[in-house]
Amino acid sequence: MRRWFLPLAIFGVGAVGAFALSEAGQHTIRWMRDRLEDAPDQLLTWNEAAQRELDRIEATLNRIAETITPIHADVM
């Protein structure tokens, strides 16, 4: 596998370069650049939603932990 690494890497870089120079690649790059301006707001919205979900999961786990009584086995 090691002897195929360099040729595959060169082929991959060449393919990315060819795509970037094509009309479809340039359209894709423009689309990504336009969407990048909205990225911070979108990430902030997603982060807030994820935090609310994590808080809800933590509260549920705390309620479950409070209802479970530990079972102590007297071995001696």
Helices and strands as residue ranges (DSSP letters): H 2-21, H 23-36, H 39-67
